[in-house]
């Protein structure tokens, strides 16, 4: 028996859209004056899942699912933070399943169309060799 999980699009149709909280460019769904406090809360949140690509001096790309408390609404949220040496973006949702699906979508999208120049050896064994750390199979 195979269990098929809903896609991000199917989940957001049922549970509402993801909210863009932080971004290096483009619009966000929070007030600009709340940038710093959201950054601190998300960075200090509990890491639930994480995929990392390391360079010579440390991480060059991190995709992370974190549980944190919204500093304005004071409600639990699940953020998907994507940070690299060239950009960053964080989206979140109140439903963990929606954020889990988005995390997996982002990890697979990075593998399918890398945003950073990487050596060919990273592509030899799928996600396990592409990322130095990942929990996506």
C-alpha positions as CSV (number, residue, x, y, z in Angstrom):
1,X,0.0,0.0,0.0
2,X,1.3,3.4,-1.0
3,X,0.3,6.5,0.9
4,X,0.2,9.6,-1.3
5,X,0.5,12.9,0.5
6,X,-1.2,16.0,-0.8
7,X,0.9,18.6,-2.7
8,X,1.6,22.1,-1.4
9,X,-1.0,23.4,-3.8
10,X,-3.6,21.0,-2.6
11,X,-2.8,21.7,1.1
12,X,-2.9,25.5,0.6
13,X,-6.3,25.1,-1.2
14,X,-7.6,23.4,1.9
15,X,-5.7,25.3,4.7
16,X,-5.0,28.7,3.2
17,X,-1.8,30.1,1.6
18,X,1.7,30.3,2.9
19,X,2.7,33.7,4.2
20,X,5.9,35.3,3.0
21,X,7.6,36.6,6.2
22,X,11.1,37.5,5.1
23,X,12.7,38.0,1.6
24,X,15.8,39.5,0.2
25,X,13.7,41.0,-2.6
26,X,10.0,41.1,-3.4
27,X,6.9,41.7,-1.3
28,X,6.3,40.2,2.2
29,X,3.1,39.8,4.2
30,X,4.3,41.4,7.4
31,X,4.9,45.1,8.2
32,X,8.5,46.2,7.3
33,X,9.1,47.4,10.9
34,X,8.7,43.8,12.1
35,X,11.5,42.4,10.0
36,X,14.1,42.2,12.8
37,X,11.8,40.7,15.4
38,X,10.6,38.0,13.0
39,X,14.2,37.2,12.0
40,X,15.1,36.7,15.7
41,X,12.1,34.6,16.5
42,X,12.6,32.3,13.4
43,X,16.3,32.0,14.0
44,X,15.7,31.1,17.6
45,X,12.9,28.7,16.8
46,X,13.0,25.0,17.2
47,X,14.6,23.3,14.1
48,X,12.3,20.4,13.0
49,X,14.0,19.5,9.7
50,X,17.0,20.8,7.8
51,X,18.9,20.3,4.6
52,X,22.4,21.9,4.2
53,X,25.1,22.3,1.6
54,X,28.4,23.2,3.0
55,X,31.3,25.1,1.3
56,X,34.9,25.4,2.4
57,X,34.1,28.0,5.1
58,X,30.7,26.7,6.3
59,X,27.1,26.5,5.0
60,X,26.4,28.0,1.6
61,X,22.7,26.9,1.5
62,X,20.3,26.0,4.3
63,X,16.7,25.0,3.9
64,X,15.1,24.6,7.4
65,X,11.7,23.9,8.8
66,X,11.3,25.7,12.2
67,X,8.6,25.9,14.8
68,X,8.4,29.4,16.3
69,X,6.1,31.8,18.0
70,X,4.8,34.7,15.8
71,X,6.1,37.8,17.7
72,X,3.0,39.8,16.8
73,X,0.1,37.4,17.0
74,X,1.8,35.2,19.7
75,X,0.7,32.0,18.0
76,X,2.7,29.0,17.0
77,X,3.8,28.9,13.3
78,X,5.9,26.7,11.1
79,X,8.4,28.5,9.0
80,X,10.4,27.3,6.0
81,X,13.5,29.3,5.9
82,X,15.7,29.2,2.8
83,X,19.0,30.9,3.2
84,X,22.0,30.9,0.8
85,X,25.0,33.1,0.2
86,X,23.1,34.9,-2.6
87,X,19.5,35.2,-1.2
88,X,17.0,34.4,1.5
89,X,13.3,33.8,1.9
90,X,11.1,32.6,4.7
91,X,7.4,31.5,4.4
92,X,5.3,30.2,7.1
93,X,1.9,28.7,8.0
94,X,-0.1,27.7,11.1
95,X,-0.5,24.1,9.9
96,X,2.7,22.1,10.1
97,X,1.7,19.7,7.3
98,X,1.6,22.7,4.9
99,X,5.0,23.8,5.9
100,X,6.4,20.2,5.8
101,X,5.2,19.9,2.2
102,X,6.7,23.3,1.3
103,X,10.0,22.2,2.9
104,X,10.1,19.1,0.8
105,X,9.1,21.0,-2.3
106,X,12.0,23.5,-1.8
107,X,14.6,20.7,-1.1
108,X,13.6,18.9,-4.3
109,X,13.4,22.1,-6.3
110,X,17.0,23.0,-5.3
111,X,18.2,19.6,-6.4
112,X,16.2,19.8,-9.7
113,X,17.4,23.3,-10.5
114,X,20.4,24.4,-8.3
115,X,20.7,28.1,-7.5
116,X,24.4,27.8,-6.7
117,X,27.3,26.5,-8.9
118,X,28.1,23.0,-7.6
119,X,30.5,20.3,-8.6
120,X,29.3,17.3,-10.6
121,X,30.1,14.9,-7.7
122,X,27.0,16.3,-5.8
123,X,24.7,14.8,-8.4
124,X,26.0,11.2,-8.3
125,X,23.7,9.9,-5.5
126,X,20.5,11.9,-5.6
127,X,19.6,14.1,-2.6
128,X,21.9,12.1,-0.3
129,X,25.1,13.4,-2.1
130,X,23.6,16.7,-3.3
131,X,23.1,17.9,0.3
132,X,25.6,17.4,3.1
133,X,22.7,17.0,5.5
134,X,19.1,16.2,4.5
135,X,16.2,14.2,5.8
136,X,14.3,14.1,2.4
137,X,14.5,10.8,0.7
